[in-house]
Amino acid sequence: MAEMEIEITSLRVPVSLGVHDFERKARQDVTVDLVLALKSVPASDSIGETAHYDEVADAVQHVADAKHYDLIETLALAIAERVLEFRDVARVEAAVHKTPRTVAAERLSARVRL
């Protein structure tokens, strides 16, 4: 049986995120990578038979706008849970990446699979 995935990479999402006071004062951009395993392969060339990536991106931003997140882990989980609600999505992997300001690293990431 054929399987299909949709991958969205480096989706830029402004969010209120972090435990430090300076992070709470201003939103920061994170990037989100998603892999959506579809419940079935579309039988036709119709957007109605798949997870519409514009709607997925809007849902991710809605999750980011919903509240302040202390942890990227919590944000990644909230995004994955929301994307899994799409009727055509069987499984999802969500990764959130941010540029750290307090450690000497290029990026910090959290990844979850549901």
C-alpha positions as CSV (number, residue, x, y, z in Angstrom):
1,M,0.0,0.0,0.0
2,A,1.3,3.4,-0.9
3,E,2.0,6.0,1.8
4,M,2.4,9.7,1.4
5,E,3.9,12.5,3.6
6,I,3.7,16.2,3.4
7,E,6.8,18.1,4.6
8,I,6.8,21.8,5.6
9,T,10.2,23.1,6.5
10,S,11.4,26.3,8.1
11,L,8.0,27.8,8.6
12,R,8.7,31.2,10.2
13,V,6.4,31.7,13.3
14,P,6.5,34.7,15.6
15,V,5.8,33.6,19.2
16,S,6.1,34.7,22.8
17,L,8.6,32.1,24.0
18,G,11.2,31.7,26.8
19,V,11.8,31.8,30.5
20,H,13.9,34.9,30.7
21,D,12.4,38.3,31.3
22,F,13.8,39.7,28.0
23,E,12.1,36.8,26.1
24,R,8.8,37.6,27.7
25,K,8.9,41.3,26.6
26,A,9.0,40.7,22.9
27,R,8.0,38.0,20.5
28,Q,10.7,36.1,18.7
29,D,10.7,34.2,15.4
30,V,11.1,30.4,15.6
31,T,11.1,28.0,12.7
32,V,8.9,25.0,12.6
33,D,9.5,21.8,10.6
34,L,6.5,19.4,10.1
35,V,6.2,16.0,8.5
36,L,2.5,14.9,8.1
37,A,1.8,11.3,7.3
38,L,-1.5,11.2,5.4
39,K,-4.2,8.6,6.2
40,S,-4.4,7.8,2.5
41,V,-2.8,8.8,-0.9
42,P,-5.1,11.3,-2.7
43,A,-7.1,9.6,-5.4
44,S,-7.3,12.7,-7.5
45,D,-5.6,16.1,-8.0
46,S,-7.9,17.8,-5.5
47,I,-6.9,19.8,-2.4
48,G,-9.9,18.3,-0.7
49,E,-8.2,15.0,-0.5
50,T,-5.2,16.1,1.5
51,A,-4.0,18.3,4.3
52,H,-4.0,21.8,2.9
53,Y,-0.6,23.3,3.9
54,D,-2.0,26.9,4.0
55,E,-4.5,25.7,6.6
56,V,-1.8,23.8,8.5
57,A,0.4,26.9,8.5
58,D,-2.5,29.0,9.8
59,A,-3.1,26.4,12.6
60,V,0.5,26.5,13.6
61,Q,0.4,30.3,13.9
62,H,-2.9,30.1,15.9
63,V,-1.2,27.8,18.4
64,A,1.7,30.2,18.7
65,D,-0.6,33.1,19.2
66,A,-2.7,31.4,21.9
67,K,-0.4,32.0,24.8
68,H,3.2,32.5,26.1
69,Y,5.2,29.3,26.1
70,D,8.1,28.9,28.5
71,L,9.6,25.9,26.6
72,I,10.1,25.0,23.0
73,E,9.2,21.5,24.0
74,T,5.7,22.6,25.1
75,L,5.3,24.6,21.9
76,A,6.3,21.6,19.7
77,L,3.8,19.4,21.5
78,A,1.0,21.9,21.1
79,I,1.7,22.3,17.4
80,A,1.8,18.5,16.9
81,E,-1.4,18.0,18.8
82,R,-3.2,20.6,16.7
83,V,-1.9,19.4,13.3
84,L,-2.9,15.8,14.3
85,E,-6.5,17.1,14.5
86,F,-6.6,17.6,10.7
87,R,-8.9,14.8,9.3
88,D,-6.4,13.6,6.7
89,V,-3.4,13.4,9.0
90,A,-2.5,10.0,10.5
91,R,0.8,10.9,12.2
92,V,2.8,14.1,12.6
93,E,6.4,15.1,13.5
94,A,6.9,18.7,14.7
95,A,10.2,20.4,15.4
96,V,10.6,23.9,16.7
97,H,13.9,25.7,16.3
98,K,15.1,28.9,18.0
99,T,18.2,31.0,18.0
100,P,19.5,31.0,21.6
101,R,20.6,34.2,23.3
102,T,22.0,32.7,26.4
103,V,24.1,29.7,25.2
104,A,26.8,29.5,22.6
105,A,24.8,27.4,20.1
106,E,23.6,28.1,16.6
107,R,20.2,26.8,17.4
108,L,18.1,25.0,20.0
109,S,15.4,22.5,18.9
110,A,12.7,20.3,20.3
111,R,11.1,17.5,18.2
112,V,8.0,15.4,18.9
113,R,6.3,12.6,17.0
114,L,2.6,11.7,17.5
